[in-house]
Amino acid sequence: MLVTLVGLAFLFGLLLRRVGLPPMVGFLLAGFVFNLSGFEAPEGLSMISQLGVTLLLFSIGLKLDFKSLANNEIWGVSLAHIAFSTLFYAVVLWLGKTLFPSPIFDISPLVIWLLAFAFSFSSTVYAVKVLEDRDDMRAFYGKVAIGILVMQDIFAVIFLTVSEAKYPSIWALSLLLLPVIRKILFKLLDAAGHGELLVLSGLFFALGAGFEYFVSIGIKGDLGALVFGALLANHPKASDLSKSLFSFKELMLVGFFLSIGMQGLPTPAIMFVSLLLCGVLLFKTFLYYVILEWFGLRARTSLFVSLNLGTYSEFALIVAALSVAKGWLPVDWLIIMAICVSFSFALASPFSLSSEQIYKRYKNFWNSFQKSVHHPRDQLIQTGEARVLVIGMGRVGCGAYDKLGSHFDHKIIGIEHNTQRVKQQREEGRNVVYGDATDTDFWSKLKAGSTLELIVLAMPNHRSNIYAAQQIASSGLVSKVVAIAKFPNEVDELAALGVPSFNIYSEAGSSLARHALDALED
């Protein structure tokens, strides 16, 4: 059975990727097909699914700044959206109960509010997967989306604690020792090196130190993985640790998506209710947009966040399972939740992938909701009298910045969407500002009165460099553009846009050979 399930996951994942959808939608479909074929879920799939979610939350923690949760656009949007969204879904469910007399809707008013609360949440797994695929975890809109999801996770933990009447034990006071624990974790991570021990240390911090520790003191284990990831966020090896766990986490998450499709077999009545709830998902998504605009975020940022959060959450499955176990809900609702979560992923995927095109096509409409005064961290950028623009201030970008700066009388500016890196670069004396080069508004505003002679695209994500090159061409900038690449096909794609590129892998070998020859001559 395991071989069959893996084969279906690979087949449907490959097919969906070929038509432009994320493979995770194919994994959901594989789970449904496997279930409809009459097979039983392989033993251990539930554990693999839980491992995937735990490691996902740990990886979020590694890139999380808890201070940001105090920002208005995080906690304010979270509270406002849950309140209005819960009210909306309560009305929808009440109308369903009134208009469609069915055993499915044989639920009490209290349970209606419970379901409405569950439907107000968005999927952490889906949003993070999309952000990782786009390399936007540290972009401003990505940080806003992650912050809102973390706030929702905190609300979920509080709800589950109260509903299950399992309150933290007296040992929860040991959380006050987290600053001390953090120092110990730093020393352990220093000692782990960069090989297999680094991977094992990540598993230990996420599953042992985080998950099991929080469970032992009466708190949801997933929150522990998130907190311990955040404790390590400022460690120099945090990025390497996240990368070392990436493939393992991705593999475990396949189990999560497969398991959603195995919750049960739908009846016509179940499918009708599921499709009805998926149909009103548009309101939930648009509600995110309106609230984000109200808090002063730009139209593009608000749209991107909304499209990433326009799903139903795995938390809804947990609430449904809890309610069924307590006898509050008929078991059909567990299947309805599974279908709604699965379908919401499939419905949201095309919009998430086409978010930039959707923004550009209906820009006037989105801007009609936009406030005249924007959020301080969501302002557009002016390059001043800079002659050179370096986009992506990682190791390659910094090297290019330092070399070009002296040649162009230090009239150079760096653009970076990682706020921590911006702060670090400024402390080292570089003229670096926070910005997103995949923002169409950034390029349209740069066009007027630009003094730029050279633009260096040094972003690690090839698709981001391609998109920026396309924006430069369409904006009418006459600056010379060069970019980095890693593989021959990337060199070809950039060349097709008229952009010469530097293959960092092949050129590194050439540079090494030159250094070796210089050493021989010495």
Buried (B, 14 or more C-beta within 10 A) or exposed (E): EEEEBBEBBBBBBEBBBEEEBBBBBBBBBBBBBBBEEEBEBBEEBBEBBBBBBBBBBBBBBBBBBBEBBEBEBBBBBBEBBBEBBBEBBBEBBBEBBEEEEBEBBEBEEEBBBBBBBBBBBBBBBBBBBBBBBBBBBBBBBBBBBBBBBBBBBBBBBEBBBEBEEEEEEEEBEBBEEEEEBBEEBBEBBEEBEEEEBBBEBBBBBBBEBBBEBBBBBBBBBBBBBBBBBBBBBEBEBBEBBBEBBEEBBBEBBBBBBBBBBBBBEBEEBBBBBBEBBBEEBEEBBEBBBBBBBBBBBBBBBBBBBBBBBBBBBBBBBBBBBBBBEEEBBBEBBBBBBBBBBBBBBBBBBBBBBEBBEBBEEEBEEBBEBBEEEBBEBBEBBEBEEBBBBBBBBBEBBBEBBEEBBEEEEEBBBBBBBBBEBBEBBEEEEBBBBBBBBBBBBBBBBBEEEBEBBBBBBBBBBBBBBBBBBEBBBEBEBEBEBBBBBBEEEBBEBBEEBEBEBBBBEBEEEEEEEEEEEEEEEE
